Amino acid sequence: MVPQKVAIVAEWLTSQGGAEKVVETLLEIYPKADLFTTVYNKKLFTRFKNRYVRTSFLQKIPYLNRKHQLLLPLLSTAIRSLNLKGYDLIISSSSAFGKGIKKPAGAVHVCYCHTPMRYVWQPDIDKRLVNLPLGKYIIRRLKIWDLRTNPQVDYFISNSNYTGERITTYYHRKSTVIYPPVEIKPEGQKTSRKNFYFTISRLIPYKKIDLAIKAANELRVPLIVAGSGPEEKRLKKMASDKIKIIGKITDREKARYYAQAKAVIFPGEEDFGIVPIEAMAAGTPVIAYEKGGAGESVIDGETGQPLVDRILDSAGQKGTGKWTSQNAFDLGIPIPTINAAVEARNLSVFKREREKASAAFPVSSSSHPVDRMVLTEEVADALYASKICSYAQGLALLRAASSEYHYHLNLAEIARIWRGGCIIRARFLDDVSRAYRENPELLNLILAPFFREALHQRQEVWRHVVETAIRLAVPVPAMSASLAYFDSWRSSRLPANLIQAQRDYFGAHTYRRIDREGIFHTEWKEKM
């Protein structure tokens, strides 16, 4: 049963991290869902600027609405004050109080649990509460509250097997493991490795950044520490002159440090651990504490290299591409990108033959310097332009089939349906659907104003990427086919006149002229 009304509950939105990324992803999956939280810092979450975020009474408290840590005594009351009546699916993102909502009758509550309250159930690791005055009393009270809220949760999702085991231990509940989203950006990889180690984290005690600093001090190796938090002053006092604590950094700076570091250090016992995955995506070794979620991603001898490089380069297919090509030929609709993709799969199967050809035709060793960061950004633009043309071809085929077979297809509605549950499900489809809603008689997707502008902005970069691939002997058949389709579609005059002349020469197939009416044939004379 598809839920009619969905609520996403974030326990707080006062800082950006892995839990907040989960909330953003849930809103992508359920774009019409309403977002609830106890307290919300609007300046940090620009992605939500056009979204009405429903908050608790804590939002009205000046200054404290940016410091949820100071609101601990009120958070359990605040989370239960959120009015969720009328929602039939509620998804909470919880590392402490999020799961403690007041579930309305008839609703289903799914809790994405990042961890059972760490400072309550594992005070030996996270000492934030146990060292406070009355800390042990507070922990006991929170344990009681935490257990009492469990019946409000219908299904637990854990972010790792490690977290799932603790849900079983503390809550006596089963959970399903769904690893959280990690945004892999290859930007920043243009420089070579340098002589330093790198770690990035919120600077709070249980992250154990002090261990990384102690190790670097003893070994006298350079270490760069990125991040901020209450531990920053203490860690700076510990650090030798070879250690730099640089505070918060941008995503672009983070990518550069990942790419340049000799290794990334991950010393804490984390529930999942996004940092090791980001580091390994940059091809950087990870030195991690072999406990917690990192033990599921940093596996000696198995991870640390891009998985895609370990997959056999022989692509299979089930037949949908072949059938699409066959139908296109029957209807006379050009779909060169789709055809090229099918043929590339067919060619990839001949692995042994390709290996022999590779030895017979080695690629020239002459260097072609490439700025990898710039090229990565250009490839993203070229891929987007190619995708527009690929969709244009597929939708043109659907349009022709609808006319030929009287299907009466609504292309805007088809794009919307694909967005909601097809194997594609790309956000790109929202723009496609909008284009056909605005103009149901649209002849070709590339002529829609939004996509026309996108192609104008990217076509020079697109050409450069294809040119670079050719120069480096990297086959990009589908991207090349998309560019050829674009150039053919936008050309008022094509070299097809030469093709038709050759058809007339070889098979007397006749031709038409641009300067007079009629059908013509020429007795072509061979040049001796």
PLY file of the C-alpha trace (Angstrom):
ply
format ascii 1.0
element vertex 528
property float x
property float y
property float z
element edge 527
property int vertex1
property int vertex2
end_header
0.00 0.00 0.00
1.39 3.41 -1.00
1.32 5.90 1.90
-0.91 8.90 1.28
0.70 11.29 3.75
4.33 11.00 4.86
6.18 12.81 7.66
9.98 12.85 7.99
11.17 13.59 11.54
14.68 14.84 12.26
15.44 15.07 15.96
17.25 18.39 15.36
18.68 20.35 12.43
21.42 22.44 14.01
24.52 20.96 12.34
25.36 19.10 9.14
26.55 15.51 9.18
25.64 11.98 8.21
22.25 11.99 9.96
21.22 15.18 8.19
22.27 13.66 4.85
19.91 10.76 5.57
17.08 13.26 6.13
17.87 14.99 2.82
17.85 11.63 1.02
14.53 10.63 2.59
13.05 13.88 1.29
14.34 13.02 -2.18
12.62 9.64 -1.96
9.43 11.26 -0.62
9.49 14.76 -2.18
5.95 15.54 -0.98
6.65 14.54 2.63
6.42 17.11 5.42
9.53 17.74 7.52
9.39 17.97 11.31
12.15 18.71 13.83
12.54 20.04 17.35
14.88 22.90 16.45
16.13 24.21 13.11
19.04 26.45 12.02
17.83 27.87 8.70
21.20 29.33 7.73
22.84 25.91 7.61
20.23 24.17 5.48
19.79 26.23 2.32
18.33 23.18 0.55
15.26 23.54 2.76
14.76 27.27 2.08
11.65 26.62 -0.03
10.28 24.03 2.35
8.11 24.72 5.38
9.86 23.00 8.31
7.57 22.30 11.26
9.37 22.84 14.56
8.67 22.51 18.28
8.42 25.18 20.97
12.22 25.09 21.28
12.51 27.07 18.05
11.20 30.14 19.85
14.06 30.20 22.37
16.71 32.70 21.17
20.28 31.42 20.64
19.41 27.96 21.96
17.74 27.12 18.67
21.28 26.76 17.28
22.67 24.74 20.21
20.58 21.63 20.72
23.18 20.22 23.14
22.05 22.77 25.74
18.43 21.67 25.41
18.85 18.08 26.62
16.29 18.30 29.48
13.62 19.54 27.05
14.25 17.38 23.98
12.12 14.43 25.04
9.15 16.76 25.63
9.83 18.68 22.41
9.89 15.59 20.20
6.56 14.39 21.62
5.02 17.83 21.08
5.25 17.50 17.28
1.74 17.14 15.89
1.77 14.15 13.54
-1.98 13.53 13.35
-3.19 12.58 9.90
0.07 10.98 8.71
-0.01 7.30 7.80
3.78 6.89 7.44
6.29 8.51 9.79
10.03 8.04 9.26
12.24 9.28 12.08
15.99 9.80 11.91
17.26 9.09 15.39
20.49 8.90 17.33
18.86 9.89 20.62
15.37 11.45 20.80
14.02 11.17 17.25
12.26 7.87 17.79
10.38 9.25 20.80
7.58 10.85 18.77
3.94 10.51 19.73
2.63 8.17 17.04
-0.98 8.78 16.03
-3.40 5.85 15.85
-3.21 3.92 12.59
0.18 5.32 11.54
3.29 3.26 10.78
6.50 4.50 12.40
9.82 3.50 10.80
12.92 4.58 12.72
16.24 4.97 10.89
18.48 4.47 13.90
22.02 5.83 13.63
22.78 4.53 17.12
21.00 3.84 20.38
21.79 6.83 22.64
25.55 6.46 22.82
26.10 8.59 25.92
23.39 6.58 27.70
24.18 3.01 26.67
27.94 3.34 26.09
29.19 5.95 28.58
32.61 4.29 28.52
32.97 5.51 24.92
30.94 8.72 25.02
31.47 10.42 28.38
29.44 13.58 27.72
26.85 12.75 30.39
28.60 10.45 32.82
31.10 13.13 33.84
28.41 15.74 34.59
27.07 16.40 38.08
24.14 14.00 38.51
25.30 12.39 35.26
24.60 8.83 36.39
21.11 9.81 37.55
20.40 11.48 34.18
21.60 8.35 32.38
19.28 6.13 34.40
16.29 8.38 33.66
17.11 8.51 29.96
17.44 4.72 29.78
13.92 4.38 31.19
12.59 6.97 28.71
14.44 5.36 25.80
12.99 1.91 26.50
9.47 3.27 27.02
9.47 4.87 23.57
10.40 1.64 21.74
6.81 0.38 21.33
6.13 3.54 19.29
8.47 2.16 16.61
7.01 -0.41 14.21
10.21 -1.07 12.25
13.85 -0.29 13.01
16.38 0.36 10.25
20.03 0.40 11.35
22.88 2.12 9.54
25.26 -0.85 10.00
25.39 -4.37 11.36
27.28 -2.94 14.34
24.37 -0.61 15.15
21.91 -3.43 14.51
23.62 -5.59 17.12
23.29 -2.84 19.72
19.61 -2.32 18.86
19.15 -6.01 19.61
21.23 -5.80 22.81
19.64 -2.69 24.32
16.15 -2.64 22.81
15.59 -6.38 22.20
14.35 -5.53 18.72
15.37 -6.69 15.25
16.44 -4.23 12.57
17.12 -4.15 8.85
20.50 -2.79 7.78
20.42 -0.05 5.13
23.73 1.75 4.87
23.38 5.55 4.78
23.99 7.58 1.62
27.54 8.68 0.91
28.04 11.30 -1.79
31.12 10.32 -3.75
32.70 13.26 -5.56
35.92 12.49 -7.44
36.84 16.18 -7.66
40.17 17.24 -6.21
42.26 14.36 -7.58
44.51 16.31 -9.92
47.59 16.44 -7.68
49.98 13.72 -6.59
50.32 12.30 -3.09
52.06 14.45 -0.52
53.84 13.68 2.73
51.06 14.05 5.29
48.29 12.09 6.96
44.75 13.42 7.22
41.77 13.10 9.54
38.45 14.94 9.56
35.82 14.89 12.30
33.77 16.84 14.76
36.21 17.52 17.58
34.39 15.84 20.44
35.85 13.27 22.86
34.40 10.01 21.59
35.80 10.65 18.08
39.27 9.93 19.58
41.13 12.49 17.47
43.54 12.77 20.40
44.77 9.24 19.56
45.65 10.31 16.03
47.52 13.33 17.39
49.41 11.24 19.97
50.46 8.77 17.27
51.61 11.57 14.96
53.53 13.20 17.83
55.35 9.98 18.68
56.13 9.06 15.08
57.02 12.66 14.13
54.86 12.51 10.99
52.85 15.38 9.49
49.12 15.29 10.27
46.34 17.63 9.13
43.21 17.65 11.30
40.05 19.20 9.85
36.97 19.96 11.92
35.82 21.99 14.89
34.25 21.38 18.27
34.72 21.70 22.03
37.94 19.63 21.95
39.73 22.04 19.60
41.70 24.00 22.22
42.84 20.87 24.06
43.93 19.18 20.84
45.90 22.24 19.71
47.81 22.18 23.00
48.68 18.51 22.41
49.81 18.99 18.81
53.47 19.22 17.81
54.73 21.57 15.13
54.15 18.85 12.51
50.40 18.83 13.18
47.99 21.40 11.76
44.43 21.76 13.06
42.71 23.74 10.32
39.06 23.94 11.47
36.08 23.55 9.17
36.78 23.09 5.46
34.70 23.09 2.28
33.77 19.95 0.36
36.23 20.94 -2.34
39.05 21.32 0.17
38.13 17.99 1.75
38.32 16.28 -1.64
41.76 17.77 -2.22
43.08 16.59 1.16
41.69 13.10 0.57
43.43 12.96 -2.81
46.80 14.24 -1.55
47.11 12.42 1.80
49.35 9.38 2.26
46.51 7.88 4.31
43.40 8.91 6.21
43.26 8.13 9.93
39.95 7.10 11.46
40.60 6.41 15.15
37.10 6.37 16.68
34.56 3.62 17.26
31.80 4.83 14.96
28.36 3.46 14.22
28.95 3.57 10.46
31.73 5.94 9.38
31.38 7.98 6.19
34.97 9.26 6.20
36.63 5.90 5.32
34.31 5.43 2.34
34.98 8.95 1.05
38.72 8.39 1.47
38.72 5.04 -0.32
36.66 6.55 -3.15
39.61 8.91 -3.66
41.94 5.89 -3.76
43.47 6.79 -0.39
44.43 4.12 2.17
42.57 4.22 5.49
44.01 3.48 8.93
40.93 2.71 11.03
40.15 1.35 14.46
38.99 -2.20 13.73
35.73 -1.93 15.60
32.36 -0.40 14.88
31.00 0.41 11.46
34.44 0.93 9.93
34.96 -2.82 10.21
32.24 -3.28 7.59
33.75 -0.93 5.02
37.53 -1.04 5.62
38.30 -4.69 4.88
41.93 -5.64 4.44
42.59 -7.01 0.96
39.08 -6.26 -0.28
38.39 -2.53 -0.01
40.56 0.51 -0.49
40.30 0.27 -4.26
37.30 1.43 -6.31
34.90 -1.53 -6.63
34.22 -0.65 -10.25
37.89 -1.46 -11.06
37.33 -5.00 -9.77
34.29 -5.74 -11.91
34.89 -7.74 -15.10
34.57 -5.45 -18.14
32.03 -7.66 -19.89
28.53 -6.19 -19.80
25.42 -8.35 -19.95
21.98 -7.44 -21.23
18.46 -8.81 -20.93
17.18 -7.72 -24.32
15.35 -4.43 -23.69
18.01 -2.44 -25.53
17.94 -4.81 -28.50
14.13 -4.68 -28.68
14.21 -0.89 -28.49
16.65 -0.75 -31.41
14.54 -3.17 -33.43
11.39 -1.11 -32.88
13.22 2.09 -33.77
14.37 0.58 -37.08
10.82 -0.56 -37.81
9.46 2.95 -37.19
12.36 4.78 -38.83
13.26 6.75 -35.70
16.96 7.52 -35.10
18.18 6.43 -31.64
21.98 6.36 -32.16
22.85 6.69 -28.45
20.74 3.69 -27.48
22.07 1.69 -30.44
25.65 2.59 -29.49
25.02 1.48 -25.90
23.70 -1.90 -27.10
26.64 -2.36 -29.47
29.14 -1.38 -26.75
27.74 -4.16 -24.56
27.96 -6.62 -27.44
31.57 -5.66 -28.12
32.55 -5.90 -24.45
31.69 -9.61 -24.38
34.62 -10.41 -26.67
37.14 -10.14 -23.83
39.79 -12.55 -25.20
39.69 -11.05 -28.66
40.06 -7.55 -27.18
43.06 -8.63 -25.12
44.79 -9.94 -28.25
43.96 -6.75 -30.15
45.28 -4.70 -27.23
48.66 -6.40 -27.56
48.64 -5.94 -31.33
47.70 -2.25 -31.21
49.27 -0.75 -28.07
48.24 2.79 -27.17
50.95 5.37 -27.78
52.90 6.15 -24.62
53.14 9.84 -25.52
51.85 11.91 -22.62
48.64 13.93 -22.81
48.56 16.13 -19.70
45.06 16.41 -18.27
43.81 18.46 -15.34
41.74 15.73 -13.68
39.67 18.10 -11.57
38.68 20.21 -14.58
38.09 17.14 -16.74
35.86 15.57 -14.08
33.64 18.65 -14.06
33.61 18.72 -17.86
32.65 15.03 -18.06
29.71 15.73 -15.74
28.49 18.46 -18.14
29.10 16.26 -21.19
27.23 13.38 -19.57
24.27 15.65 -18.83
24.16 16.87 -22.44
24.43 13.29 -23.71
21.64 12.24 -21.39
19.36 14.93 -22.78
19.90 13.53 -26.27
19.41 9.94 -25.10
16.07 10.83 -23.51
15.14 12.88 -26.58
15.64 9.78 -28.74
13.66 7.48 -26.45
10.77 9.92 -26.13
10.76 10.50 -29.89
10.42 6.74 -30.32
7.50 6.65 -27.87
5.88 9.56 -29.70
6.20 7.77 -33.05
4.90 4.48 -31.62
1.94 6.30 -30.08
1.06 7.76 -33.47
1.62 4.54 -35.40
-0.20 2.21 -33.01
-2.75 4.70 -31.61
-1.47 4.40 -28.03
-2.42 8.01 -27.13
0.60 8.25 -24.81
0.93 11.16 -22.37
4.69 11.71 -22.30
4.54 14.10 -19.34
2.69 11.49 -17.30
5.09 8.71 -18.41
8.07 10.75 -17.19
6.30 11.38 -13.89
5.56 7.66 -13.43
9.17 6.75 -14.21
10.31 9.25 -11.59
8.14 7.59 -8.96
9.13 3.97 -9.33
10.87 2.98 -12.54
14.44 1.65 -12.71
15.44 5.18 -13.80
13.95 7.35 -11.00
16.24 10.28 -11.89
15.41 13.82 -10.73
16.07 14.72 -14.37
12.63 13.25 -15.14
10.91 16.08 -13.25
12.29 18.50 -15.86
11.26 16.16 -18.68
7.71 15.91 -17.34
7.53 19.70 -16.98
8.69 20.20 -20.58
5.87 18.02 -21.94
3.27 19.54 -19.64
4.18 22.98 -20.95
4.09 21.78 -24.57
2.36 18.40 -25.17
3.12 18.75 -28.91
6.85 19.18 -28.36
8.62 17.76 -31.44
11.85 16.88 -29.67
13.04 17.24 -26.09
16.12 19.24 -27.14
13.79 22.02 -28.35
12.20 22.53 -24.91
13.45 25.91 -23.55
15.01 24.39 -20.39
16.96 21.70 -22.26
17.79 23.98 -25.19
19.53 26.36 -22.77
21.28 23.45 -21.03
22.70 22.25 -24.35
23.77 25.78 -25.34
25.73 26.07 -22.09
27.44 22.67 -22.39
28.05 21.94 -26.05
31.62 23.31 -26.23
32.69 21.37 -23.12
30.91 18.32 -24.53
32.98 18.50 -27.72
36.16 18.92 -25.69
35.43 15.80 -23.63
34.80 13.65 -26.72
37.94 15.09 -28.33
39.96 14.29 -25.20
38.63 10.74 -25.11
39.64 10.23 -28.75
43.10 11.65 -28.07
43.55 9.30 -25.10
42.16 6.30 -27.04
39.25 5.92 -24.62
36.10 4.66 -26.39
32.99 6.71 -25.58
30.55 5.39 -28.20
27.30 6.50 -26.55
28.57 9.99 -25.75
29.95 10.37 -29.29
26.66 9.15 -30.72
24.73 11.67 -28.63
26.91 14.50 -29.90
26.48 13.31 -33.51
22.70 13.14 -32.97
22.69 16.69 -31.62
24.77 18.01 -34.52
22.60 16.15 -37.04
19.32 17.34 -35.51
20.38 20.97 -35.38
21.80 20.99 -38.95
19.54 22.47 -41.60
21.65 20.72 -44.26
23.33 17.34 -43.79
25.85 15.49 -46.02
23.03 13.03 -46.77
23.02 14.44 -50.33
26.25 12.51 -50.90
24.65 9.33 -49.52
21.67 9.70 -51.85
23.95 10.37 -54.83
25.88 7.18 -54.04
22.60 5.25 -53.76
21.65 6.49 -57.18
25.08 5.63 -58.57
25.18 2.10 -57.17
21.50 1.13 -57.32
19.64 3.70 -59.42
17.57 4.66 -56.36
16.94 8.19 -57.74
17.04 11.45 -55.83
15.22 14.73 -55.38
16.72 18.19 -55.89
16.57 21.41 -53.90
16.22 23.62 -56.95
13.37 21.94 -58.82
10.45 19.54 -58.28
10.49 15.91 -59.38
12.38 12.62 -59.07
15.73 12.32 -60.88
18.23 9.72 -61.93
21.68 10.29 -63.39
23.80 7.97 -65.49
26.95 8.46 -63.47
30.20 8.01 -65.37
33.14 6.34 -63.74
36.29 8.43 -63.68
39.02 6.33 -65.27
0 1
1 2
2 3
3 4
4 5
5 6
6 7
7 8
8 9
9 10
10 11
11 12
12 13
13 14
14 15
15 16
16 17
17 18
18 19
19 20
20 21
21 22
22 23
23 24
24 25
25 26
26 27
27 28
28 29
29 30
30 31
31 32
32 33
33 34
34 35
35 36
36 37
37 38
38 39
39 40
40 41
41 42
42 43
43 44
44 45
45 46
46 47
47 48
48 49
49 50
50 51
51 52
52 53
53 54
54 55
55 56
56 57
57 58
58 59
59 60
60 61
61 62
62 63
63 64
64 65
65 66
66 67
67 68
68 69
69 70
70 71
71 72
72 73
73 74
74 75
75 76
76 77
77 78
78 79
79 80
80 81
81 82
82 83
83 84
84 85
85 86
86 87
87 88
88 89
89 90
90 91
91 92
92 93
93 94
94 95
95 96
96 97
97 98
98 99
99 100
100 101
101 102
102 103
103 104
104 105
105 106
106 107
107 108
108 109
109 110
110 111
111 112
112 113
113 114
114 115
115 116
116 117
117 118
118 119
119 120
120 121
121 122
122 123
123 124
124 125
125 126
126 127
127 128
128 129
129 130
130 131
131 132
132 133
133 134
134 135
135 136
136 137
137 138
138 139
139 140
140 141
141 142
142 143
143 144
144 145
145 146
146 147
147 148
148 149
149 150
150 151
151 152
152 153
153 154
154 155
155 156
156 157
157 158
158 159
159 160
160 161
161 162
162 163
163 164
164 165
165 166
166 167
167 168
168 169
169 170
170 171
171 172
172 173
173 174
174 175
175 176
176 177
177 178
178 179
179 180
180 181
181 182
182 183
183 184
184 185
185 186
186 187
187 188
188 189
189 190
190 191
191 192
192 193
193 194
194 195
195 196
196 197
197 198
198 199
199 200
200 201
201 202
202 203
203 204
204 205
205 206
206 207
207 208
208 209
209 210
210 211
211 212
212 213
213 214
214 215
215 216
216 217
217 218
218 219
219 220
220 221
221 222
222 223
223 224
224 225
225 226
226 227
227 228
228 229
229 230
230 231
231 232
232 233
233 234
234 235
235 236
236 237
237 238
238 239
239 240
240 241
241 242
242 243
243 244
244 245
245 246
246 247
247 248
248 249
249 250
250 251
251 252
252 253
253 254
254 255
255 256
256 257
257 258
258 259
259 260
260 261
261 262
262 263
263 264
264 265
265 266
266 267
267 268
268 269
269 270
270 271
271 272
272 273
273 274
274 275
275 276
276 277
277 278
278 279
279 280
280 281
281 282
282 283
283 284
284 285
285 286
286 287
287 288
288 289
289 290
290 291
291 292
292 293
293 294
294 295
295 296
296 297
297 298
298 299
299 300
300 301
301 302
302 303
303 304
304 305
305 306
306 307
307 308
308 309
309 310
310 311
311 312
312 313
313 314
314 315
315 316
316 317
317 318
318 319
319 320
320 321
321 322
322 323
323 324
324 325
325 326
326 327
327 328
328 329
329 330
330 331
331 332
332 333
333 334
334 335
335 336
336 337
337 338
338 339
339 340
340 341
341 342
342 343
343 344
344 345
345 346
346 347
347 348
348 349
349 350
350 351
351 352
352 353
353 354
354 355
355 356
356 357
357 358
358 359
359 360
360 361
361 362
362 363
363 364
364 365
365 366
366 367
367 368
368 369
369 370
370 371
371 372
372 373
373 374
374 375
375 376
376 377
377 378
378 379
379 380
380 381
381 382
382 383
383 384
384 385
385 386
386 387
387 388
388 389
389 390
390 391
391 392
392 393
393 394
394 395
395 396
396 397
397 398
398 399
399 400
400 401
401 402
402 403
403 404
404 405
405 406
406 407
407 408
408 409
409 410
410 411
411 412
412 413
413 414
414 415
415 416
416 417
417 418
418 419
419 420
420 421
421 422
422 423
423 424
424 425
425 426
426 427
427 428
428 429
429 430
430 431
431 432
432 433
433 434
434 435
435 436
436 437
437 438
438 439
439 440
440 441
441 442
442 443
443 444
444 445
445 446
446 447
447 448
448 449
449 450
450 451
451 452
452 453
453 454
454 455
455 456
456 457
457 458
458 459
459 460
460 461
461 462
462 463
463 464
464 465
465 466
466 467
467 468
468 469
469 470
470 471
471 472
472 473
473 474
474 475
475 476
476 477
477 478
478 479
479 480
480 481
481 482
482 483
483 484
484 485
485 486
486 487
487 488
488 489
489 490
490 491
491 492
492 493
493 494
494 495
495 496
496 497
497 498
498 499
499 500
500 501
501 502
502 503
503 504
504 505
505 506
506 507
507 508
508 509
509 510
510 511
511 512
512 513
513 514
514 515
515 516
516 517
517 518
518 519
519 520
520 521
521 522
522 523
523 524
524 525
525 526
526 527
